[in-house]
Amino acid sequence: MPSTRSSSRTPRRLSGSTVTSSLSEMEPAPPVLGKIGVCALDVKARSKPSQNILTRLQSKGGFEVIVFGDKVILDEAVENWPVCDFLIAFFSDGFPLDKAIAYAKLRKPFCVNDLPMQKVLWDRRLCLKILDQMNVPTPKRLEVNRDGGPTLESPELAQHVHRLAGVKLDGPGDGTGGGAAKTKSVSMSDDGDSLIVDGKTFRKPFVEKPTDGEDHNIHIYFPNDQQYGGGGRKLFRKVGNKSSEYDPHLTIPRSITDQGASYIYEQFLRVDNSEDVKAYTVGPEYCHAETRKSPVVDGLVRRNTHGKELRYITNLSKDEALIASKISNGFGQRICGFDMLRVGDRSYVIDVNGWSFVKDNNDYYDRCASILRDTFLSEKRRLSEVVDTISSDAGHTWRPSVSHRHALKTLLKPPSTSKLYGNQQHNRTSDNDLPEALTAGLVEPPGKESPDAGKIARNTTAKDNHPNPTSYTVQHGKPPVGIMDAPNEGAPPPPASKHSWKLKGMVAVIRHADRTPKQKFKFTFHSQPFIDLLKGHQEEVVIKGKAALASVSDAVRVAMAQELEDMDKLKLLRTSLDKKGGWPGTKVQIKPMFRKRTPDELHGGESNVRNISESCPRDKSLSRSQTRSDSISGATFSRFSAAENDLILDKLQLVIKWGGEPTHAARYQSQDLGLNIRDDLKLMNKEALNNVRIFTSSERRVSTSAQIWACSFLDQKELPEGFIQVRKDLLDDSNAAKDLMDKVKKKLKLLLREGSAPSQFTWPKDNIPEPSVVLATVVELMKFHRDVMRHNFRRLDNNASHGRPATTPAGSSPSVFTENADISSIQGRWCTGEDPMLFKERWEKLFAEFCDTEKVDPSKLSELYDSMKFDALHNRQFLEWVFMPPDDESSESFEDIRSNSDVNTDRSGEHGDNSTFARRFSLRKRLHAFEPIPHLRALDDSYDHYFKLYPGASSTKAKVDARLSKLRELYKLAKVLFDYVTPQEYGITDTEKLEIGLLTSLPLLQEIVRDLEEVQASTDAKSFFYFTKESHIYTLLNCILEGGIQTKIARTAIPELDYLSQICFELYEARDCESSTNSYSIRISISPGCHAFDPLDVQLDARHAIGCAPRRSLTAHKDWKEVIETLKAKFNTVELPKSFIAVNLSDKHGPNT
């Protein structure tokens, strides 16, 4: 085992020594009543809904929650799984259900959901048989069976299904099925509107479902009449903001074209108000229900800022509540989701989903945790045969009272201890009556949580005339078969400690939260006043603060007086300094650029050339020989190359930057993520909250995010000064890779030229033109929107000059604004320091950079995308108004905008007649090849499948103003260019990605490795968190992807790493008590952060905050030494200069210097 590393590096403060998490401040925990095992894949067990319920169960409640984790579930034998008293286990894609069933047979815990019955959900025909047996209404149906009908894998399972649900399958006497009559003929009627199956006619419209319950590719076929118009609609798992699409050619059912497959055909029911019902049971006596827009209407999914589908709480009728109770009992699933359609005064069940949690509803979480807790206590009392009456939570809250905790102290030790030495039979008392059903809560508008939301009004239900299947909780005094009916052959041995894996610590790198758009101007200067700003330094310098920036203004003034530089550049810089110099975050970066000596200079002509050593005194520290990776190319170089190659100063690049400040949304995002990671650690290993170290870069947007996140994560209102340590050397911008990045950026410029795409460049290959064509289209769209914006601002000016009042009510859709709308009626509230004139200034700058230049700088693509995303979230109303073109091309206003376009067109030297703008205004025909951008659809599918990213809530077609189609097209194409161009500023080829990654983030990567070694060597759990910016997130990811570590997903499957994106290294430990040796495993996970595919479609509240996507596995669990050694192997492949961070000269340029 490695020893604890030395402390030779920069000292770091342990948070545990100055601040403790509120966990450690709680009153002593009550006696543990039992252990709740969570046997589900991490993506489900550690999801936000699961966190909310499990943390409620364990918080002051006397229960210990054990999350088994992917490592245990997938890699360990069930004999070595943790022992628990109560088991929460459910199937999801990739989950080994058979192992979970074997574990339940071995350890005999109390199972929340029946495990063998989860296999029933895999065949829709078997589900429908059970629903029929329970007299649950389902749509009229017809089956095409070519495989002998549903089957069960064993006689024991068949017996279990029969006892629980009263269903016996056709076939062998053991009930395993497969003996149903096979369909002999399937055909269509002559008019094509009816399906004929063995002589039975089924008319369209009907729904076609695969028999496999995991296959969500469902088709709806419409008759060719006046009402429906023929064709069909394909339903599928939600992809982006779509869950279905219309296909006019979908007329022939698959049972005809695929003659070997079996299908179910159900009557298509017209949905009242185009909504159906999602129901969620928690036991047979509680059911939460929500309505949503039916996917068969237009296929679009409405979502909130967390990316979750918009739903509305609804009350269940008495009959619907009875249905919920029957489903919970009949399928043996206490926690179970199912779908209903309401048609008139009747409701029909169309799908049973199994384990499902409600999302983003705290009242539901409270109630669910309370019911589960009461259930566990009831089971505890029965097993322990405690005579004392233990009061449950009377108010159905998850927080137990003091008297309750006192009463719990009388309980015996948890059976998880005694089970290791002698098993008890879990007998249940008999009760064949249906329990009372419950109705769901009150309707609340989206985004608003009512204290009464989710409350259930109890309805007394009459017993159904049909004999009720035996409840799964009561089986003649015996537990369900396959779990607790196995003969007692003595106590199984306890699990080997060396196979019990537990999270010991994590090291996470997190990008800052939401910010305002970053903007900048770049200038090239050669004269002495600007060289003097370097104050003798040969590397990049930065100047911040109003007082320090005054020295830059002085240099501009001198240069203008002596006409040393281009006067237009100097005027622009002077104006920028005057307007933005006082803003927080405004800074000037000055980068000296060097060149090779000419032959004359090499032969004694040096006296005619300005050398930086002559222009300004050279730092002694810079006289040493510099060494770095060989990546020199082009005409100008950094000071590292200058020292190596005897170069001389050629020019200075001066960059003035402003913006990039944290927004009000950043607070909500940071708080939410802090709470989320806190809850995650409370479940995985709460000891990791007691030893926390947090680091940040020096930039305000980063340190602000770190501060807010840390307070939420540690549950503290304030943190001691200096608790969060600033590490510029690890987390600030690094210029060590400047030469290589400049080389890559030149390649990117070639990429945007026609026919010059590099061979290794990752660009969509299918059905989308090359980058130059997409960029040309973006330029045309920018010209169009510049004309529209200027036209609409003139309307405002004209209204103001005539004193016209606004007639448009605040909050109205931009599509109904009148000609005399004023600023206040368009958008009443502006945030993040914006106003209409700053909005216009920012967009005019973008328009000039795209429309008035011969070649677009690739770096401007990120600025365009940045601004569009920002305005979609923070200035939606004004954005849509200012880029709303006139209603009618023949209108007077259109002629006005058209003539304005002619002026711009003439200036650019293109065709000067009105038809030019008309062609631009009719750009839809030229863009037809790009719509709907098929490759984007494929990307959405891959992202959605793994990362569960959502684009926000797309409204119905009636609410999407067609006049904004070009604005949406501009966003789509800008995002295509951003996604495939901007990340590759950090390298196009794999070699470049790794080299730039190491040059930029090697110090951070080395620190991560040291942290992991420290966690491994320590006796205590520890956590490390590093807050930084985009460049370190992308370059760190490149170090992982190109550094030799095998990943589960390809680079192309990783979306944009947005605000609060995270790369997390998790270290797991398995202690072997027998040999006193421990095993260790590392898993790397990643989150794209607060990302939305299309923020123009996100329905926002006043917070303007996009929710953070959960982390997903980037790698499988790997031996920790293998991961560490693989990372270390790349450390010596590059050599960093001693200094790679810009020198801050703000103090030297202050008023006293």
C-alpha positions, 0 to 999 in steps of 0.5 A, spaced: 500 500 500 502 506 498 504 511 504 501 517 505 504 522 500 509 528 503 507 535 504 512 538 499 507 541 495 503 548 496 500 547 503 492 546 503 487 547 508 483 542 510 475 544 511 474 539 516 479 543 521 475 550 520 468 548 517 464 542 519 458 539 515 452 540 518 451 532 519 456 533 524 452 538 528 446 533 528 444 530 535 446 523 536 443 518 531 437 514 534 438 506 534 439 503 527 432 500 526 435 496 520 438 497 513 435 499 507 439 496 501 438 499 494 440 494 489 439 498 482 444 501 477 447 508 480 444 512 474 437 510 478 439 509 485 443 516 485 438 520 481 435 526 484 428 523 485 432 517 489 436 521 493 430 525 495 427 519 498 433 515 501 435 521 504 429 523 507 428 515 510 435 515 513 435 523 516 434 522 523 429 516 522 433 510 525 435 507 518 441 506 515 441 506 507 446 502 503 447 503 496 450 497 493 453 500 487 455 498 480 461 495 482 458 490 487 452 489 482 455 488 476 462 485 478 461 481 485 457 474 486 451 475 490 454 472 496 458 478 497 453 483 496 451 487 503 446 484 508 440 488 509 433 488 512 429 491 507 431 491 499 429 496 494 431 493 487 428 494 480 430 493 473 433 498 468 437 497 462 443 493 464 441 491 471 442 483 472 435 482 475 437 474 476 442 476 480 438 480 485 433 475 485 438 470 487 440 475 493 433 476 495 433 468 496 439 468 499 438 473 504 431 474 505 430 481 506 423 484 506 422 486 498 419 493 497 417 490 490 416 483 488 423 481 484 420 475 480 414 479 478 418 484 474 419 479 469 412 479 467 413 487 465 417 484 459 411 482 455 405 486 454 401 480 452 402 477 459 401 484 463 394 485 459 392 478 461 393 480 468 390 487 467 384 483 464 384 478 470 383 484 475 378 487 471 382 493 469 379 497 463 384 496 457 383 498 450 379 493 445 385 489 442 387 484 437 393 480 438 398 477 432 401 471 435 407 467 432 411 465 437 406 461 441 404 467 446 407 469 452 412 464 456 415 464 463 422 461 464 420 456 470 414 453 473 416 456 480 415 463 476 409 461 473 406 458 480 408 465 483 404 469 478 398 464 478 398 465 486 399 473 486 395 475 479 390 469 478 393 468 471 395 461 468 398 461 461 396 456 455 401 451 454 404 445 459 401 444 465 407 447 469 404 454 467 410 456 463 406 458 457 408 458 449 402 454 447 397 459 445 394 458 438 399 461 433 396 466 428 395 463 421 393 469 416 394 477 417 392 481 411 389 488 409 382 490 407 381 492 400 381 499 402 387 499 406 383 501 412 382 495 416 387 489 419 384 482 418 387 477 423 384 470 422 378 472 419 377 478 425 377 485 422 380 491 426 379 498 423 383 504 423 385 508 427 389 503 431 395 502 435 401 497 434 405 495 439 411 490 439 410 484 445 417 486 448 415 491 453 422 494 453 421 496 445 418 503 445 417 503 437 410 504 437 406 505 431 399 509 430 395 507 423 390 512 421 384 511 416 384 515 409 378 519 411 377 526 412 378 526 419 384 523 420 387 523 413 391 517 412 398 515 414 401 514 421 405 516 427 411 513 430 412 513 437 419 512 440 422 514 447 423 521 448 429 524 443 430 531 445 424 534 445 420 529 441 417 523 442 413 522 436 413 524 428 408 523 423 409 519 417 404 520 411 407 513 408 406 509 414 400 505 412 402 497 412 402 494 419 409 491 421 405 484 422 404 484 414 411 486 412 415 482 418 411 475 418 415 472 424 414 477 429 408 478 434 404 484 435 398 487 439 393 492 436 389 496 440 383 501 439 386 508 438 382 512 443 381 520 442 384 523 448 380 528 451 384 535 451 390 531 448 393 529 455 393 522 458 395 521 465 401 518 469 400 515 475 405 513 481 403 508 486 406 508 493 403 501 496 396 500 494 393 506 498 397 512 495 397 514 488 400 520 485 397 522 478 399 527 473 397 529 466 401 531 460 400 532 453 399 526 449 405 525 444 400 523 439 398 530 438 404 533 435 410 529 438 413 535 441 414 534 449 414 540 453 419 541 459 421 545 464 428 548 466 430 541 469 429 538 462 423 534 465 417 533 461 411 538 464 406 535 467 400 537 472 398 534 478 391 531 477 385 528 482 384 521 481 377 519 480 374 513 485 375 508 479 382 510 477 384 510 485 381 503 485 385 501 478 391 504 482 390 499 488 389 493 483 395 494 479 400 495 485 397 489 488 396 484 482 403 486 480 406 485 486 410 492 485 408 497 491 412 503 487 409 502 480 408 507 475 402 506 469 399 510 464 392 511 463 388 515 458 381 518 459 376 518 454 369 521 457 367 518 463 372 512 463 379 511 464 383 505 460 390 503 462 395 503 456 401 501 460 404 498 466 411 501 467 414 498 474 418 502 478 417 509 477 418 516 481 415 522 481 420 528 479 421 535 482 415 534 487 417 535 494 410 533 497 411 526 493 418 525 496 415 526 503 409 522 502 413 516 499 418 516 504 413 516 510 409 511 507 416 506 506 418 508 513 411 506 516 412 500 512 419 498 514 417 499 521 411 495 521 415 489 518 420 491 524 415 490 529 412 484 526 419 480 526 421 483 532 415 481 536 415 488 539 409 489 544 410 496 545 406 500 540 410 505 536 407 511 533 408 512 526 408 519 523 401 522 524 402 527 519 405 523 514 412 527 514 418 524 514 421 527 520 420 523 526 418 526 533 423 526 539 418 521 543 418 517 537 425 516 537 425 515 544 420 509 543 424 506 537 430 505 542 425 499 545 426 495 539 431 489 538 437 489 534 436 489 527 435 483 523 441 484 519 445 482 524 442 476 527 441 473 519 448 472 519 447 466 524 440 464 523 434 466 519 427 467 520 421 466 516 418 472 514 411 470 515 405 475 513 398 475 516 393 474 511 388 479 509 385 478 502 381 485 502 382 490 497 385 496 501 382 503 500 384 507 494 387 514 494 386 520 489 391 524 487 393 532 489 390 539 487 392 542 480 398 547 480 401 551 475 408 549 472 414 551 476 409 553 482 409 548 488 403 548 493 403 546 500 397 541 498 400 539 492 401 531 492 396 530 498 391 525 497 384 525 499 382 518 501 376 515 498 372 509 500 372 504 495 367 498 494 369 491 493 370 489 486 365 484 484 371 480 481 374 475 486 381 479 488 387 476 486 391 475 493 395 481 495 403 480 494 404 482 501 400 476 504 400 469 501 397 464 506 402 466 511 408 465 506 412 470 503 412 470 495 415 465 491 422 465 489 424 470 494 422 467 501 419 460 500 426 457 499 427 452 504 431 454 510 438 450 509 441 454 515 444 461 515 448 463 509 455 465 511 456 473 511 459 476 505 466 477 505 469 484 507 474 484 501 468 484 496 464 490 500 465 496 496 464 503 498 466 510 496 472 512 500 473 519 496 472 523 490 476 528 486 471 533 482 473 538 477 467 543 476 466 548 471 463 555 473 455 556 473 452 561 468 455 567 466 454 573 461 456 573 454 464 574 454 466 579 449 473 582 446 476 586 441 483 584 439 488 589 436 495 589 433 500 594 435 507 595 434 509 602 438 513 604 444 507 606 448 504 599 448 511 596 449 512 600 455 505 597 458 509 590 459 513 593 464 519 589 462 516 582 462 517 578 456 510 574 457 503 575 457 501 580 462 494 582 464 491 589 467 485 589 471 481 595 474 479 602 473 485 605 475 490 600 472 486 601 465 487 608 465 495 607 464 492 603 457 488 609 456 494 614 457 498 609 452 492 610 447 492 617 448 500 618 446 499 613 440 493 618 437 497 624 438 503 621 435 499 617 430 503 611 431 498 606 430 492 605 425 487 611 428 481 607 427 483 601 431 485 607 437 479 610 437 475 603 438 480 601 443 479 608 446 471 608 446 471 601 449 476 603 455 471 609 456 465 605 456 467 598 459 473 600 463 469 601 469 465 594 469 467 589 473 471 584 470 474 588 464 481 587 463 486 588 458 491 582 456 497 584 452 501 578 449 508 580 446 509 576 439 516 574 436 518 573 429 525 570 426 530 574 424 531 576 417 538 574 413 540 581 414 539 581 421 543 575 422 548 578 418 549 584 422 543 588 421 540 587 428 541 595 430 535 596 425 530 592 429 527 593 435 529 587 440 524 587 446 531 587 451 532 594 448 525 596 448 524 594 455 528 592 461 528 584 461 527 580 467 533 576 470 528 570 471 527 570 463 534 570 461 534 562 462 534 557 457 526 556 456 524 549 454 517 546 451 514 541 447 516 542 439 510 545 436 512 552 433 509 554 427 507 560 423 510 567 423 509 569 430 511 566 436 510 566 444 516 568 449 518 561 450 519 560 442 523 566 442 528 564 448 529 557 444 530 560 437 533 567 438 527 571 436 526 578 436 519 582 438 515 583 432 508 586 435 504 586 441 497 583 441 492 587 445 486 584 447 480 588 451 475 583 454 469 584 458 463 580 460 463 573 463 460 575 470 456 571 474 448 571 473 443 571 478 441 564 475 448 562 477 446 562 484 440 557 483 445 553 479 450 552 484 446 551 490 442 546 487 448 542 485 451 543 491 445 540 495 445 534 489 452 532 491 451 533 498 445 528 498 449 523 493 455 523 498 450 522 504 448 516 501 454 513 498 459 515 504 457 521 509 464 521 512 466 524 506 463 530 508 467 531 514 474 532 510 473 537 504 478 541 500 475 546 495 479 550 490 478 555 485 481 560 480 482 567 481 476 569 476 470 572 479 465 568 476 469 561 478 470 563 485 463 566 486 460 559 483 465 555 488 463 560 494 455 559 493 456 551 491 460 550 498 455 553 502 450 549 499 454 543 499 456 544 507 450 546 509 453 553 512 450 560 511 457 562 511 464 560 510 471 562 514 475 567 510 480 563 506 477 557 507 476 556 499 483 556 496 485 560 490 490 556 486 492 560 480 497 555 478 492 549 477 486 553 475 487 560 471 488 560 464 495 557 462 499 560 456 503 554 456 500 551 449 499 558 446 504 556 440 500 549 439 493 552 439 495 558 435 497 553 430 491 549 431 487 555 430 490 557 423 487 550 421 480 551 423 480 557 419 482 553 413 476 548 415 471 554 414 474 555 407 471 551 401 473 544 400 479 545 406 476 541 411 482 537 415 481 529 414 481 528 422 476 533 423 470 531 426 464 533 422 457 530 421 458 526 415 451 525 413 446 530 410 449 536 412 454 540 408 461 542 409 463 547 414 464 553 409 457 552 406 454 552 413 458 558 415 456 562 409 448 560 411 450 563 418 453 569 415 446 570 410 442 569 416 446 574 420 445 579 415 438 578 415 437 579 422 441 585 422 436 588 417 430 586 422 433 588 428 435 595 425 428 596 422 425 594 429 429 599 433 427 604 428 420 603 430 421 604 437 425 611 435 419 613 431 414 611 436 418 615 441 418 621 437 411 621 436 409 620 443 405 614 442 404 610 448 405 602 448 398 598 447 401 591 448 400 588 455 406 586 458 408 578 458 404 578 451 407 573 446 412 577 441 407 575 435 402 580 438 406 586 439 403 592 435 407 597 431 407 602 437 410 597 442 415 601 446 421 598 450 417 597 457 411 593 454 416 588 450 420 586 456 419 589 463 425 586 467 432 586 465 437 582 469 445 582 469 445 589 468 443 589 461 438 594 457 436 595 450 442 599 448 447 594 451 443 588 447 443 592 441 451 594 441 452 587 443 449 584 437 451 590 432 458 587 434 457 580 432 453 583 426 460 587 424 464 580 425 460 576 421 457 580 415 462 586 414 469 581 414 471 577 408 473 571 413 470 569 419 474 568 425 473 561 428 473 564 435 467 568 433 463 562 433 463 561 440 461 569 441 455 568 437 453 561 440 454 565 447 449 571 446 444 567 443 444 562 448 444 568 453 438 572 450 434 565 449 434 565 457 435 572 460 432 576 454 427 571 451 421 576 450 426 582 447 430 577 443 424 574 439 421 581 438 427 584 436 428 579 431 421 578 429 420 580 421 414 584 419 408 580 417 407 581 410 413 582 405 408 586 401 407 591 407 409 598 407 414 596 413 417 590 409 419 595 403 422 599 409 426 594 411 428 592 404 430 598 402 435 598 408 438 592 406 439 595 399 444 600 402 448 594 406 448 590 400 450 596 395 456 597 400 458 590 400 459 590 393 453 585 391 447 586 387 443 592 389 436 591 387 430 589 391 430 582 389 437 581 393 433 582 400 427 578 397 432 572 396 435 573 403 428 574 406 426 567 402 432 564 405 427 558 407 428 555 400 436 555 400 436 552 407 431 546 405 437 542 405 439 543 412 432 542 415 431 538 420 438 537 420 438 529 420 445 529 423 443 533 429 437 528 430 442 522 430 446 526 435 440 528 440 439 520 440 446 518 442 446 524 447 439 523 450 440 515 450 446 516 455 446 523 458 438 524 459 439 531 456 433 535 454 432 541 450 427 544 454 419 545 453 418 545 446 411 549 445 405 546 441 406 548 433 400 553 434 405 557 439 411 557 435 411 563 431 413 561 424 416 568 423 421 566 428 423 560 424 430 563 421 432 565 428 431 558 430 435 556 424 440 561 426 441 558 433 441 551 430 447 552 425 451 556 430 450 550 435 453 545 429 459 550 428 460 551 435 459 543 437 464 541 432 469 547 431 470 550 438 472 544 442 477 543 437 481 549 438 484 545 444 486 540 438 484 537 431 488 531 431 488 526 437 496 528 438 494 535 438 489 534 443 493 530 448 499 535 447 495 541 448 491 538 454 497 536 458 500 543 456 494 546 459 492 542 465 498 537 467 499 541 473 491 540 475 492 532 473 498 531 477 494 534 483 488 530 482 493 524 482 496 526 488 489 527 491 487 520 489 493 517 492 492 521 499 485 518 499 487 511 498 492 512 503 488 515 508 484 512 514 478 517 513 474 519 507 476 525 503 473 529 498 476 534 493 473 539 489 476 544 483 472 550 480 475 552 474 473 554 467 471 551 460 479 551 457 481 546 463 474 542 463 476 540 455 483 539 456 482 535 462 477 531 458 482 530 452 488 528 457 483 522 459 480 520 452 487 520 449 491 518 455 490 511 454 484 510 459 479 506 456 472 509 456 465 507 455 463 512 450 466 515 444 468 522 444 462 524 439 457 521 444 459 527 449 455 533 448 457 540 450 460 541 457 456 547 459 456 551 465 457 547 472 459 541 467 463 536 472 469 531 471 469 526 477 474 521 479 471 516 485 475 512 489 472 505 492 475 501 497 474 494 499 477 492 506 479 485 507 478 484 514 482 477 514 488 479 511 488 486 513 489 488 506 484 493 502 482 493 494 481 499 490 477 501 484 477 508 480 471 510 476 471 516 472 464 520 471 462 526 467 456 531 467 455 536 461 452 541 466 446 545 465 445 544 458 439 545 454 439 543 446 435 548 444 434 554 450 429 557 445 424 552 447 425 552 455 419 554 459 423 559 464 421 562 471 424 568 474 430 564 476 432 563 468 436 557 470 437 551 466 438 545 471 444 540 471 444 534 468 446 528 472 453 525 472 454 518 468 460 513 467 465 515 463 469 509 465 467 502 468 470 501 475 478 500 474 483 498 478 486 504 481 493 502 480 492 501 473 488 508 472 494 512 476 499 509 472 496 510 466 495 517 467 502 518 470 505 515 464 503 521 460 506 526 465 513 526 462 511 527 455 511 534 455 515 539 459 512 546 462 516 552 462 517 555 469 511 560 468 505 559 464 500 564 467 499 571 465 503 576 469 498 581 473 500 588 472 494 591 475 498 594 481 504 596 477 499 600 473 495 603 479 495 610 481 501 610 485 506 607 480 
